């Protein structure tokens, strides 16, 4: 038996229509209301066509399609929602409009009807505060497209009654979705945890001028396995959506440095460079898709002796294997010979700090990011004042087997190290604050954002100690509190515990 036999959905555009589809397929009778004249019937017709298409592909039976269609009823007014067990609001993201809607719903629905808001960014508590019975109001945030994005955030407001969230979670499971329980806080789980991906990428590009947009995107796709780089994602979402959300999150957290917006997004928003929807954002988007900026050309360089030092012995072995496969001589000893290219693989530090730590000439030193392996892409950087001939030599060496090489300016943590460390650190703080459980944080981000792993699991794969070391190096160099390590991360790094280890 379905958890809520009769479900009302207010606002049946793309998001609301997806919710209607899931509810009807799960067996609920669904009443659709939309403020647009004829909007409810249009949604019913659209869903009918969707189900017919699924039947044509063999993904639904004709009987299942007929049953789902029969469960849909359009509503002429809120009064038609009076018999619903649950009403889900999926209208415009405007606090006052939502509050007014909930006040009106209260006048018609039964006393035991649960009211849920699909808000993605507004406070559930603030919406419920307008109600005479705020205890029956909860957040129920789906992701678009609802049938494909198999996660829903179940949000308890400050006055949500015990048991409401459990019932909504049970309903989500009937829909085939993973319910994620969280408290009512800015961004809930997914939008909160996703802040680090774009903000740190923007810090690399605009805050330091250390790399270009495509270089950042390539590094995070190839080295870590993200489906899209942060600037590709901004183009997909649209700056008219992303930039206001970023500003709002920063304000809601009262200026938390980890969420500090970049001037660059506001400038590009003002310029109308919104992304795919207008044909130009960080990339140009045409009939054949996104343009693909050319890779940096590989320079010509003759083999020279190479002296290798790395934080991790396994990294050194991997670098040495690449050098030997290219036919370049590897030299050893406590100090590099005067004609040798010095290759280092630091953790968190920049090339300048690596040269100082080893007491070797920075002019001949090139750093390579080996944390994520050197198989798909190699990111290198040199200290200011480095001899261009040695930097070109390193580029040619690491590209000798056909692997693409990205050259960037000297920057602590390269690209991937610092972005991943920021993502892990924010998720760690979310676990520390009990916004959600470690398992719910990881599943929400993996399913809601398409990350290769949940952020805490990703931190565990790298090692909490290494994540803390990267943040420590960034904090030491910049003095920026955005890089202060979460207590959750520091304690687990000190104790040798996994970041996914929950507390009682």
N, C-alpha and C positions, 0 to 999 in steps of 0.2 A: 504493500500500500504506500502510495506517495506521501511524503511528509506533509505537504500542504495540498489539499485536494483542489482548491480553487484559488488561483493566483491572478491578481490584477497587475498589469504593467502600464505605467503612465509615461508616455513618451516612447513611441515605437519607430524611431529612426533606425539607423544601422545598429547601434548598441542595443536599444530596447527590443528591436526585432529579433536580434540574436538570442536575447533572454527568453522571448516568447517561444522561439523555436525549441530551445532546450526544455522549457517547462512542458510544452505540449508533447514533445517526444517522450518525456519521462512519465506522462500519464495524467498531468494536471489539466483541469479545465482552465482556460486562460481567457481573461477579459481584457481587451486592448482599448486604451484611451489615448488619443492624441489631440492636442489643441488645434492642429491644422485641419481644416474642413476636409473630410474624407480620408484623413491620414490613417485611421485605424483600418479601414477597408483596403487601402493601398498596401498596407503592411501584410494583411491577410492574403491578398492576391500575390504579393511578392513571395511570401513563404510557400504558398501553394505551388508556385513555379519552381521554387528551390526543391521542394520535396519531390515533385514530378521528375526533376532532373536527377535527383539521387536514386529514384526508382529506376530510371532509365539506365543508370550505371550499375544497377544491381546492389546498391548500398542500402536500400530500403525496399520492403515488400509493398505491393499495391495495397494490401490490407493495412499495413502500418501507416502508409500515407493517408489513406481514407480516414483512419482513426484520429490521426493528428489534426487533419483539417477539421474534423467534426468537433474538436475540442476548442476551437477558436470562436470567440464572440466579440463583435465590436461594441464599444460603449459610446453612447451619445453624450453622457455626462458622468460626473463622479458618482452620481446616485446609482449608476449601474454597477458600481464596485462594492455595493453594500454587503453582499453575501460572501466576499472574498475572505480567505483565511490569511492571506499575505498579499500586500501590495508593494511592488517594487517601482520606485521612481527612477527614471532614466532621462531626465530633461536637461536643459542647459545648465552649465556650471556657474550659477549665480546664486549666492547665499540667500538673498531676500526672496527671490522667486521660488526657491526650494522651500524655504520656511513657510511662505504663503500657501504653497501646494499642500504641505503636510497639515497645516491648520485646517484647510478645507476638507482634506481627506478624513480628518478626525470627526467631522460632523456627520459623516455618512457611514463609515465602516463600523463593524461590531466592536465591542469593548475588548475582545480577545484577538482581534486582527493584528498581525505583526506588520509594521511599516519599515521598509528598508530603502535606503538611498544608495544609488550606484555612483555616488560622487567619487571622483578620483583625487581631488585636491582640497576639498572643503572639510571643515570640522564636522563630524557626525554629531558631536555634543552641541555645537552651535545650531545645527539644523533642528535637533530634537528639543532644544530649549524653548522654542516657540510653541511646543505642543502642551496640551493639558496633561498628557500621559507620556512623558519622554521615555519612560522605562520600556516601552514597547518598540522603540526606534533603534535600529542598528545600521551599520554600513554593510553593503553587499556589492563590492566592486569587482565587476567582470572586466575582461580585456577584449579588445576588438581585433579580429572577428571572434565573437563569443564561441561559436561551435568549434573553432580550431585552437583557441588559446585556453588550454585546459587548467586554468587556475582562477580562483576567486578569493579576494581578501574579505574575510568576515571580521568586521570592525565593531568592537564594543565601545559605545560612548560612555561618558562618565556616569550616566544614569541608566544604562541599558540593564534590564532585569536579568538575573541569572537564568540560564537555560535558553534564552533567545538565540544566542550565537551558536549553541550546540544544535538547535533545530535547523538553523540556516546552513550549518556545515553538513548536516545529514542530507539536506536537500541538494547541496552542491555535489555530493557523492552520487546521488541519484542521476544527476546530469552528466556524470562521468568526469567531473572536475575535481581538482585537488583544492580543498578548502584550506586557507591559511588564516589562522587566528592571530589577530593583532589588536593592540590598544589603539585608541584614537589619538594619533600623533601626526604631525605634518608629513604628507607623502605616504602614510601608512608603511608598507614594506617595500614594494617594488620601486615607487618613485623616490623613496628615501635612499634605498640601497644603490639605485642607479645613478646617483648624483656624481660619484667619483669618476666615472668613465669619461664624461665630457668636461668636467671642471678641470681635471688634471691635464687632459689633452690640451685644453685652451691655455693652461698655464705654461706648458711646454712651447706652444706656438706663439701666443701673444704676450705672455708674461716674461718669457726669456728669449724668444726668437731662436730657439735651439733647433727647430726642425720645421718642415713644411707640412701642410694638411695631408697630402698624399703619403708622405713619409711616415707620419704618425699612424694613419690608417693601415698602411701596409705592414708596419711592425706589429700592430696589435692583431691583425688578421693572421699573419704568417707565423709569428712567434708564439702567440698564446692560443689562437684558434677562435677568436670572435668572428661571427658571421659578417658583421659590418664594422668598419672602423668608426670612431666617434663622430667624425665629420660627415661620413656617409650617412650615419644615423640621424644627425641633425638635418641633413638634406631631406631624408625620408620623412621625418616627423614634421618638419617645417619650423622655421624660426619664429613664426607668429604664434606657435604653440609652445615650443621649447623655451624661448627666452623669457616670457612671462612666468612660466612655471619655475624656472631657476630663480628669478627675482623673488617670487612669492616664497619659495622654500627658504631662501636666505633671510627674508624678513620674519617668517614664522619661527625660525630658530634664533631670532634676535642677534643676527650678525655672526653666527658660527663660521669661523674662517674656513672650515672644510667645504662649505657650500658657497664661498664667495664667487659671485658671477664675474664674467669677463666683459670688459668694455667692448671687446670685438663683436660679440653677439648683438649688442644694442646698435652698434654702428651699422652692421650688415642688415639688421632688421629695418633700420631707418632707410637704408638704401634699396629696400625691396628685394633683397637677395634671399628669398625665403626657402629656396630648395627646389625639389622636383616639381612642386605644384606650379611654379612659374617658369621652370626651365633653367634656372640658374640659382645656385647657392654657393657652396664651397666648390662645387663642380658644375660643369655645364651638362644639362640633361636634354638630349634630343630624341629623335624617333628611334634611334638604335640604343638608347639607354644612356648611362652615365659615361662621360668621357674618361679616358684612362691616360693620365699624364705619363710621359715617358720616364723610364728608370734613369738614374744617373749613369752616364756612359762610363765604361770601364777603361781606365787609363792604361797606357803601355808602360811596363816596368820590367827591368831585368832582375833575375833572382839575386838576392843578397842574403847574408846570414840573418837568422831570426832567433832572438832570445825571448823565451816565454816565461811569464809568471802569472799565476792565477790564484784566486782565493780558495778554490776547490781543486784538489789534485785531479779529479775526473775532468774538470774543465781544461786543465793543462794538457791532459792526454788527448782530448778531442782536438784541441788547437794544434798540437804537435802532429797528429795524424793528418790534418788538413795541409800543414806545411810540407810534410814529407811527401804526401800524394801529389803536391804541386811541383815537387823536385827542388824545393828550396832547402838549403842546409840549416839544420837546427844546431845552435851552439848552446853550451851549458856553462856553468860556473857561477860564482857568487855575484859577479857583475858582468854586464854585457860588453862585448868588444866595441871599440869606437866606431866601427862601420856597420854594426848590427841594427836591424829594425827591432825595436823593443815592443813586444805585444803583451798586453796585460788583460786580465779579465776580472774587474773589480765587482764588488757587490755594494750597490748604493752610492759609491763614490764616483767622482768625475775623474777624467784623465789627469788633471792637475794634482788632485789629492793622491792619486795612485803613484805618480812620479815622485812626489815628495815623500810618500811612505816608503818607497823602495830606494830612495836616494839615487835615482837614475836620471839622465837628461830628458827633460820633457820634450825637447826638440825632435827626438827620434822615437817617441813613444806614441803608440796608438792603442786605445782601449776597445775591446769587443765585448758585447753582451752575450754571455754564455749561459745565463740562468735558465733559459728555456730551450737550450740545445742550439746547435748550429746547422741544423739540417735544411730548413726551409728559407731562412733569411738571416743575414748577418748584419748587425748594426754596429758601426764603428764611429769613434770620435777621437779627436786629438786635442791637446791643450792649446790655448792661444800661443801663437808664436812658433808652432810646430813647423818643421821643415816640410814644405809641400811635397818634396820628392819622396820622403818617407811615408807620408799619408797616402800618396798615390801608390806607392809600393804595397802598402797594406791592403788597399782597395783591390789592386790587381791580384794579390795573393789570395784573398778570401773569395774572389770571383772566378778563380782559375778553373774550378770544376763546374761552372755554370750556375752556381747559387747566387741569387740576387743579393746585392750589398747596398745598404743605406748608409750614407754619410751624414752625420749631424754635428752640430757644434757641441763643445764641451758642456756637459750637463749632468749633474748628479742623478744617478739612477737610470741613465739612458731614456728610453721611452717606455718600454713594456714593464720594466722593473717598478718604476714609480707609479704608473697608472694602476697596475695590479695591486701594489702595496696600498694605495689609496682606497681602492675598492674593498679590499680585505679589512682595512682599518675601520671604515665606516660601518661595515657589517658587524664587526666586532663590538663597536660601540652600541649598535642596535641590540645585540644580544645582552650587553652589559645593562642597558636601560630596560630590558625586558619588554621591548616593543613587540617581539615575537620570539619564539623558540629558535635555536640554531637550525633545526631541521626545517621549520617553516620558512625561515629567512632564505635558506639555500634553495628549497623547492620553488618558492615564489619567484626568485630571481632567475633561476634556470628556466622555468616555464614561462614567466612573464616577460623576460628580456632576451631569452635565447642565449644566455651565456653558456660556454662550454661546460662549466661546472658552477655550482653555487659558490658564492664568494668565500665562505668559510671552508668549504671543501677544497677550493683552489688554494687558500692559504695553507691548509694542511698538506697539500701535495708539494708545495714549495718548502714549507717548514715555518712555523711561527717565529723561530729565532731569526731566520733570514728576513722575513717580512719586517720584524722589529729593527733589524740592522739597517735595512734600506731606509725606513722612516727616520731612524736615528741620524743617518748620514745626511739626509735631506734637511732635517731640522737643524743640525749643526751648521750646515753650510748657509742656509737661508735665514734661520732664526724665525721662520714663519710658523705660527702655531697650528696651521692647517696640517702639519706633519707630526704633531704630538701623538704618541702611540696610545691607543685605548687601553684602559686598565685590563680589559678582558684579554687583549693581545699580550700585554706585558706579563701578566701573571701566568698565562699558559706557556709563553716562551720560557719563562724562568723555571717552571715546574716540568717542562717537557711534555705538556698535555696537548691534545689536539684542540683546535679552535672550535670544533663541533661538539666538544665535551660540554654538556649542559650542567647547570648547577641545580641542586635540590631546592 
